[in-house]
Amino acid sequence: MALKQIEKDQVRAGMWIHAIKGVWFFHPFWRGKFLLEHSDDVDALRSARISGVIIDTDKGLDIKVDPPKAANQPAPPPAAAPAPQPAPPRATSRKSAKPRLAPIAPAARQKPAAPETCSMAAELGRARKTVNLARRLMSQLLKQVRSGDTIDAEKLGPLVDEIADSLSRNNSTLTSVLRLKRKDEYTYMHSVTVSALMINLARELDFSEEKVREAGMAGLLHDIGKMAIDDSILNKAGRLTDAEFASMREHPERGHSVRSVLLSAWEKML
C-alpha cells in the first residue's frame, strides 16, 4: 500500500481513492475506498467541499507528471525489409485432401455478467425515477399503516430491486438524490435512504444478492413503527407531554406487528 495525500484538483480517472478528507455530507460518494472511473465522478470530487483526498498508487494511477523533454537525438535507421519467404510446397497426393477444422476448445463456463456501471450524470435521471417511485409507494404505506387498511406488501420487493439496480450502476447517485427530501417526507423517505445504505454495505461485505435484497428490505422497514405515530408528535419541536411520550414508546411494538405482515409477504416473493 502506497498512500499519498493530494489536492482535489489533482484527481483523475483511474486513481484508487483510499479516503476523502472532509465531512461525508459535503460530497456525493458513500464509500471511502473506490476506483475513480468516470469523468463526471472526477468533476463531482473536484467541486466537492473537501480539503483533499488520499490515493493508493499501488491500486490505481498516481498524479499526472509531465514527461521530460527528450534531447535532440538522430533518428534511428529504418528497419530492413524482411526477406521474402518461399511459398509452401503444394500437396502431391492424388486424392484431394479434405479440409480439416481446428479442434474447438470447450467453452469456458461464463460467470454472470457484472452490473454495467455508469457515471453520475448518466444515472441521475433513472435515480430520480426510483426516488419518485419510492416516494409514492412509501407514502401509500404510511397511509395504510395509519388507517389500519390492508398493507400491499407485494410492491415493496420491486422497489428494493429498483434501489439495488440503481446502486449497481452508480453507488452514489441515488443516495445524493435522497438527500434532497422535503421535511414533511422525512418519516418515510428516511427509510429509503437507510435501505440504500444497507444495500451498499451488504455488497461491500460480499453478501449474496439474496442477502443484499434482504438487507435492503430490512432498511426499508427498520423504522416502520413510527409511521403509526401522528406527525404532530413526530415533528413537534418542543418537549413531549407524558401522553405523547407514551405514544412514541409504542412504536417498536407497532412496528413489529406491521413487519410481521410485510415479512410474511416478502418471504413468499423470494
C-alpha positions in Angstrom: 0.0 0.0 0.0 1.5 3.3 -1.1 -0.7 6.1 0.2 -0.4 9.8 -0.9 -2.5 12.8 0.0 -3.2 15.1 -2.9 -5.3 18.2 -3.7 -8.8 17.6 -5.0 -7.8 19.4 -8.3 -5.2 16.7 -8.9 -7.6 13.7 -9.0 -8.1 12.0 -12.4 -9.8 8.9 -13.7 -8.0 5.7 -12.9 -7.0 6.7 -9.3 -7.8 4.5 -6.4 -9.4 6.7 -3.7 -8.4 5.5 -0.3 -10.0 8.2 1.7 -11.8 11.6 1.3 -10.6 14.4 3.5 -13.8 16.1 4.6 -17.3 15.6 6.0 -19.2 12.9 4.1 -22.3 15.2 3.9 -20.4 17.5 1.6 -19.6 15.0 -1.1 -21.8 12.5 -3.1 -19.6 9.4 -2.5 -20.9 6.9 0.0 -17.8 4.6 0.0 -14.5 5.9 1.2 -12.5 3.5 -0.9 -13.2 3.1 -4.6 -11.8 3.3 -8.1 -12.4 6.6 -9.8 -13.6 5.7 -13.3 -15.9 8.3 -14.8 -15.2 11.9 -15.8 -18.4 13.0 -14.1 -17.3 11.5 -10.8 -13.9 13.3 -11.2 -15.8 16.6 -11.7 -18.0 15.9 -8.7 -15.0 15.2 -6.5 -13.2 18.3 -7.6 -16.2 20.5 -6.9 -17.0 19.0 -3.5 -16.4 20.8 -0.3 -13.4 18.7 0.8 -9.8 19.5 1.6 -8.2 16.8 -0.5 -8.1 13.0 -1.0 -5.7 10.2 -0.2 -4.9 7.8 -3.1 -3.3 4.4 -3.2 -0.8 4.3 -6.0 -0.4 0.5 -5.8 -4.1 0.1 -6.8 -4.5 3.0 -9.2 -2.8 5.8 -11.0 -0.6 8.4 -9.4 -0.9 12.2 -10.1 -0.1 13.2 -13.6 3.5 14.2 -14.2 4.6 15.8 -17.5 7.3 13.6 -19.1 10.8 15.3 -19.5 11.5 16.7 -22.9 13.6 14.3 -25.0 17.1 15.6 -26.1 17.8 16.0 -29.8 18.9 12.6 -31.0 19.5 11.3 -34.5 16.6 9.3 -35.9 17.2 5.6 -35.8 17.9 4.0 -39.2 14.9 2.5 -41.0 14.4 -1.2 -40.3 15.4 -3.5 -43.1 12.6 -5.1 -45.0 12.1 -8.8 -44.2 13.4 -11.3 -46.7 10.8 -12.9 -48.9 9.8 -16.3 -47.8 9.5 -19.2 -50.2 6.0 -20.4 -51.0 4.9 -23.6 -49.2 5.1 -26.7 -51.4 1.9 -27.9 -53.0 0.5 -31.2 -51.9 1.3 -34.1 -54.3 -1.3 -36.6 -53.1 -3.6 -37.8 -55.9 -6.5 -37.8 -53.5 -8.0 -34.4 -52.8 -7.4 -33.7 -49.2 -10.4 -32.9 -47.1 -10.3 -29.6 -45.2 -9.5 -30.1 -41.6 -11.0 -27.9 -39.0 -9.0 -26.9 -35.9 -10.4 -28.5 -32.8 -12.8 -26.2 -30.9 -11.9 -25.9 -27.2 -14.9 -26.5 -24.9 -16.4 -23.2 -23.9 -15.5 -21.9 -20.6 -18.3 -21.6 -18.1 -19.3 -18.0 -18.1 -19.7 -16.1 -14.8 -22.8 -13.9 -14.5 -22.0 -10.5 -16.1 -21.2 -7.8 -13.5 -23.7 -4.9 -13.5 -22.8 -2.2 -16.0 -21.6 0.9 -14.2 -22.2 4.4 -15.4 -21.4 8.0 -14.4 -23.5 10.1 -12.0 -24.8 12.2 -14.9 -26.0 9.1 -16.8 -27.7 7.6 -13.7 -29.3 10.8 -12.4 -32.5 10.5 -14.5 -33.1 6.9 -13.5 -32.2 7.6 -9.9 -34.9 10.4 -9.8 -37.5 8.0 -11.2 -36.6 5.4 -8.5 -36.9 8.1 -5.8 -40.3 9.2 -7.2 -41.4 5.5 -7.1 -40.2 5.2 -3.6 -41.9 8.4 -2.6 -45.3 7.2 -4.0 -45.1 3.6 -2.5 -43.8 4.7 0.9 -46.5 7.4 1.1 -49.1 4.8 0.4 -47.6 2.5 3.0 -47.7 5.4 5.5 -51.4 5.9 4.9 -52.2 2.2 5.1 -50.3 1.8 8.4 -52.1 4.8 10.0 -55.6 3.9 8.7 -55.3 0.2 9.6 -56.0 -0.8 6.0 -54.7 -3.9 4.3 -51.0 -3.4 3.6 -49.9 -4.0 0.0 -46.5 -5.6 0.5 -46.0 -7.0 -3.0 -44.9 -3.6 -4.3 -42.0 -3.3 -1.8 -40.0 -6.1 -3.4 -39.7 -4.5 -6.8 -38.9 -1.2 -5.1 -35.9 -2.8 -3.3 -34.9 -4.2 -6.7 -35.0 -0.7 -8.3 -32.9 0.7 -5.5 -30.4 -2.2 -5.8 -30.2 -1.8 -9.6 -29.6 2.0 -9.4 -26.8 1.4 -6.8 -25.2 -1.2 -9.1 -24.9 1.3 -11.9 -23.6 4.0 -9.7 -23.5 3.7 -5.9 -23.5 7.4 -5.2 -26.2 9.0 -7.3 -29.3 7.6 -5.6 -28.1 8.5 -2.1 -27.3 12.0 -3.3 -30.8 12.4 -4.7 -32.3 11.1 -1.5 -30.7 13.9 0.5 -33.0 16.3 -1.2 -36.1 15.0 0.5 -38.5 17.6 2.0 -39.1 18.0 5.7 -42.6 16.5 5.5 -41.2 13.4 3.8 -38.7 12.5 6.4 -40.9 10.0 8.2 -40.9 7.6 5.3 -38.1 8.7 2.9 -35.5 8.2 5.7 -36.2 4.5 5.5 -35.5 4.5 1.7 -32.1 6.2 2.5 -31.3 3.5 5.1 -32.3 0.8 2.6 -29.8 2.2 0.0 -27.1 2.3 2.7 -27.8 -1.2 3.8 -27.6 -2.5 0.2 -24.2 -0.7 -0.3 -23.0 -2.1 3.0 -24.1 -5.7 2.2 -22.3 -5.6 -1.2 -19.2 -4.2 0.4 -19.3 -7.2 2.7 -19.6 -9.5 -0.3 -23.1 -10.8 0.6 -25.0 -12.9 -1.9 -27.6 -10.9 -3.9 -30.4 -12.6 -2.0 -28.9 -11.4 1.3 -28.4 -7.9 -0.3 -32.1 -7.8 -1.1 -32.9 -8.9 2.5 -30.7 -6.1 3.8 -32.4 -3.6 1.6 -35.8 -4.7 2.8 -34.7 -4.5 6.4 -33.6 -0.9 5.9 -36.9 -0.1 4.3 -38.8 -1.5 7.3 -36.5 -0.7 10.1 -38.5 2.2 11.5 -41.9 1.4 10.2 -43.5 1.7 13.6 -43.0 5.4 13.5 -45.4 5.6 10.6 -48.2 4.8 13.0 -47.3 7.8 15.1 -49.1 11.1 14.3 -47.0 13.8 12.5 -47.8 16.3 15.2 -45.9 14.2 17.7 -43.1 13.2 15.4 -42.4 16.7 14.2 -43.0 18.5 17.5 -40.2 21.0 18.2 -40.7 21.3 21.9 -40.8 18.8 24.8 -43.3 15.9 24.5 -46.1 15.6 27.1 -46.4 12.3 29.1 -49.2 11.1 26.8 -47.2 11.9 23.6 -44.1 10.2 25.0 -46.1 7.1 25.9 -47.4 7.1 22.3 -43.8 7.3 21.0 -42.7 4.4 23.1 -45.3 2.2 21.4 -43.7 2.5 18.0 -41.4 -0.6 18.3 -44.4 -2.8 19.2 -46.5 -1.3 16.4 -43.6 -1.8 14.0 -43.2 -5.4 15.0 -46.8 -6.2 14.2 -46.6 -4.4 10.8 -43.3 -6.1 9.9 -44.8 -9.5 10.7 -47.3 -8.9 7.9 -44.8 -7.4 5.5 -42.1 -10.0 6.0 -44.5 -12.9 5.6 -45.4 -11.5 2.1 -41.7 -10.8 1.4 -40.8 -14.4 2.1 -43.3 -15.5 -0.4 -41.7 -13.3 -3.1 -38.2 -14.6 -2.5 
